[in-house]
Amino acid sequence: MVPVKKSGMIDRWVKKHLVLYTGATSHPFILSIRDGTIDFSSFKRWLGQDYIFVREFVPFTASVLLKASKNADDSSDMEVILSGLASLSDEISWFKQEAAKWDVPLSDVIVHKSNQNYCRFLESLMLPELEYSVVVTALWAIETVYQESFSHCLEDDSKTPPELLEACKRWGSEGFGEFCRSLQNIVNRCLEKASEEELIKAEVTFLRVLELEIEFWNMSQEGAK
Ligand SMILES: Cc1ncc(CN)c(N)n1
């Protein structure tokens, strides 16, 4: 008999919320990179705002790591999350280099409302009372939106401008995909054991991440409103 692979909660949620998920992972901003029509001023806007976001993302990821060290029932969770945290150091350096290349003064970036909302949401997830299963779901969702999005820009028939290939490879490459799959396995395992209340909280958190990611892409594409 062929063993039937039990699909995890994440697959079920992605199917259930496919419209919102696709909205975040195939946003017009990303599609404009993929088809080569992107307006470089949008890319520069995204660059400056995302630098601010990533700086906020560091303490959030550290807070997930702390919860993993206290609550994870598999010690390898800590190693996966630590590798993600460690790579953010390189990511910040990359943003600084890229900003210099594109003439984006990072010290003068005015934090856009959508970015402020997202950073505030990250702060709310750092509260100690928030369960590990909920915050690791958020970490998975945040990383996966970038992974899926940028991987579209590396597909064979994409016309991604050469100047943007490095950015696309940072998140769209197989290595980052492997990291996201490891996070997905952690989330599925945590959710299998979660209470009904925790499951609802994790699903709501997943949906909020998708909404905030869409708003972030909208801001990058449309500019400050
Ligand atoms: C808004 C946003 N979302 C996700 C990522 C990937 N760490 C990011 N850099 N920025």
The ligand as an SDF file (V2000), in Angstrom:
LIG
                    3D

 10 10  0  0  0  0  0  0  0  0999 V2000
    8.2800   43.2980    4.5010 C   0  0  0  0  0  0  0  0  0  0  0  0
    9.2150   42.1510    4.5290 C   0  0  0  0  0  0  0  0  0  0  0  0
    8.7220   40.8930    4.6650 N   0  0  0  0  0  0  0  0  0  0  0  0
    9.6090   39.8320    4.6970 C   0  0  0  0  0  0  0  0  0  0  0  0
   10.9540   40.0030    4.6060 C   0  0  0  0  0  0  0  0  0  0  0  0
   11.8650   38.8430    4.6230 C   0  0  0  0  0  0  0  0  0  0  0  0
   12.6520   38.7830    5.7810 N   0  0  0  0  0  0  0  0  0  0  0  0
   11.3980   41.3110    4.4900 C   0  0  0  0  0  0  0  0  0  0  0  0
   12.7040   41.5940    4.3700 N   0  0  0  0  0  0  0  0  0  0  0  0
   10.5240   42.3950    4.4340 N   0  0  0  0  0  0  0  0  0  0  0  0
  1  2  1  0
  2  3  1  0
  2 10  2  0
  3  4  2  0
  4  5  1  0
  5  6  1  0
  5  8  2  0
  6  7  1  0
  8  9  1  0
  8 10  1  0
M  END
$$$$
